[in-house]
Amino acid sequence: MTRSKGRAPQDLRQIKITKSFMKNAHGSVLIEWGNTRVLCTAMYALGVPPFLEDSGKGWLTAEYAMLPGSTPQRKKRSTIKPDGRGTEISRLIGRALRSAFDLSALEGYTINIDCDVIEADGGTRTASITGAYVALQLCITEMLSNKLIDRSPVQSGVAAVSCGIVGDTALLDLNYIEDSSASADVNVVMSHDGGIIEVQGTGEKRPITPDELHTLIEYAIAGIEKIRVIQQEALSK
């Protein structure tokens, strides 16, 4: 199947990560993934939630939101009525990052991750996770340089990608048009050392066959390896 701009089914869209995009945040990136753009920040603060007091651990939490102009029709702010989708994605981002994180190395501190979608064209949750990891690493570097912690809590990198079935074809990294017509949608989150952190999959118009799921996971593993390189290149600049 030939895709927009000649992409093969297993190809990623173009990904660009600009680090230190905001001067006040302890760690920040702008991640541009095709036409999707997400601003990811990481900021530390002294103190932990009540359930972690006197535990010898720190905490990491995340919030995700889509700005009003990020979609063709204005996205309402969730200041009054909570956005169920946004809450679910916020929890996913936090879970994904904590899975490769040693909270005991962050004793007494909380890191807040914020992912704000500036422009949405599919894959906003996976772009948020991917960008948030880079912002988190920058935040940890600042904490280490300020001697607030004595070792990095980050045990492995984290990246994510979407995939799905459009028609009868398995595709990696769906844009909005592909996602809106997909028969099935799968998001894969992995660590840099090759471990699978989370797989979210739904047969929206029909069930996913085992062979199709196998192909999607293969595409995702190969794609995340390429994303890992992009993340590391952004951090090394």
Residue pairs with C-beta under 8 A, 6 or more apart in sequence:
1 9
1 166
1 167
1 169
1 171
3 9
3 11
3 171
3 178
4 175
4 177
7 13
9 169
9 170
9 171
9 172
9 219
10 172
10 219
10 222
10 223
11 172
11 173
12 161
12 172
12 173
12 223
12 226
12 227
13 33
13 34
13 123
13 173
13 175
14 32
14 33
14 34
15 31
15 32
15 33
15 34
15 130
15 227
15 230
16 31
16 32
17 29
17 30
17 31
17 32
17 130
17 131
17 134
17 230
17 231
17 234
18 29
18 30
18 31
18 32
18 234
19 28
19 29
19 134
19 135
19 138
19 234
19 235
19 237
20 27
20 28
20 29
20 138
21 28
21 29
21 30
21 39
22 28
22 39
22 41
25 41
25 42
25 43
25 135
25 139
26 41
26 42
26 43
26 44
26 138
26 139
26 142
26 143
27 41
27 42
27 43
27 134
27 135
27 136
27 137
27 138
27 139
27 140
27 141
27 142
28 39
28 40
28 41
28 42
28 135
28 138
29 39
29 40
29 131
29 134
29 135
29 138
29 234
30 37
30 38
30 39
30 40
30 118
30 131
31 37
31 38
31 40
31 127
31 128
31 130
31 131
31 134
33 123
33 126
33 127
33 130
34 121
34 122
34 123
34 173
34 175
35 119
35 121
35 175
36 117
36 119
36 120
36 121
36 122
36 123
36 124
36 127
36 175
37 117
37 118
37 119
38 115
38 116
38 117
38 118
38 124
38 127
38 128
38 131
39 114
39 115
39 116
39 118
40 113
40 114
40 115
40 116
40 128
40 131
40 132
40 134
40 135
41 113
41 114
41 135
42 111
42 112
42 113
42 114
42 132
42 135
42 136
42 138
42 139
43 111
43 112
43 114
43 139
44 109
44 110
44 111
44 112
44 139
44 142
44 143
44 148
45 109
45 110
45 111
45 112
46 108
46 109
46 110
47 108
47 109
47 110
48 55
48 57
48 58
48 59
48 108
48 109
48 110
49 59
49 110
52 58
52 59
52 103
56 104
56 107
57 103
57 104
57 106
57 107
58 103
58 104
58 105
58 106
58 107
58 108
58 109
58 110
58 111
58 153
59 103
59 106
59 109
59 110
59 111
60 94
60 97
60 98
60 101
60 103
60 106
60 110
60 111
60 113
60 136
61 94
61 110
61 111
61 112
61 113
62 90
62 91
62 93
62 94
62 97
62 112
62 113
62 114
62 115
62 132
63 90
63 112
63 113
63 114
63 115
64 86
64 89
64 90
64 93
64 115
64 116
64 117
64 124
64 125
64 128
65 77
65 78
65 83
65 86
65 114
65 115
65 116
65 117
66 75
66 86
66 116
66 117
66 120
66 124
67 75
67 116
67 117
67 118
68 74
68 75
68 76
68 77
69 75
70 117
70 118
70 119
70 120
71 120
78 86
89 124
89 125
89 128
92 125
92 129
92 189
92 198
92 200
93 113
93 115
93 125
93 128
93 129
93 132
94 113
95 197
95 198
96 129
96 158
96 160
96 189
96 197
96 198
97 113
97 129
97 132
97 133
97 136
97 158
99 158
99 191
99 197
99 198
100 154
100 155
100 156
100 157
100 158
100 191
100 192
100 197
101 153
101 154
101 155
102 153
102 154
102 155
103 153
104 153
105 149
105 150
105 151
105 152
105 153
106 149
106 153
107 149
109 143
109 148
109 149
111 136
111 139
113 132
113 135
113 136
115 128
115 131
115 132
117 124
117 128
120 176
121 175
121 176
122 162
122 174
122 175
122 176
122 177
122 178
122 179
123 161
123 162
123 173
123 174
123 175
123 179
125 160
125 162
125 187
126 160
126 161
126 162
126 187
126 189
129 158
129 159
129 160
129 189
130 158
130 159
130 160
130 161
130 227
130 231
132 158
133 157
133 158
133 159
133 231
134 231
134 234
134 235
136 154
137 154
137 157
137 235
138 235
140 149
140 152
140 153
140 154
143 149
144 150
144 151
144 152
156 191
156 192
156 193
156 195
157 191
157 192
157 228
157 231
157 232
158 189
158 190
158 191
158 192
158 197
159 189
159 190
159 192
159 224
159 227
159 228
159 231
160 187
160 188
160 189
160 190
160 224
160 227
161 172
161 173
161 187
161 188
161 220
161 223
161 224
161 227
162 172
162 173
162 174
162 179
162 185
162 186
162 187
162 188
163 170
163 171
163 172
163 173
163 174
163 186
163 187
163 188
163 216
163 219
163 220
163 223
164 170
164 171
164 174
164 178
164 179
164 182
164 183
164 184
164 185
164 186
164 216
165 171
165 182
165 183
165 184
165 208
165 212
165 216
166 174
166 178
166 181
166 182
166 183
167 183
168 183
170 212
170 215
170 216
170 219
171 178
171 182
171 219
172 216
172 219
172 220
172 223
173 223
174 182
174 185
179 185
182 204
182 205
183 203
183 204
183 205
183 206
184 201
184 202
184 203
184 204
184 205
184 206
184 207
184 208
184 212
185 201
185 202
185 204
186 199
186 200
186 201
186 202
186 208
186 213
186 216
186 220
187 198
187 199
187 200
187 201
188 196
188 198
188 199
188 216
188 217
188 220
188 221
188 224
189 196
189 197
189 198
189 199
190 196
190 197
190 220
190 221
190 224
191 197
192 228
194 221
199 217
201 208
201 213
201 216
208 216
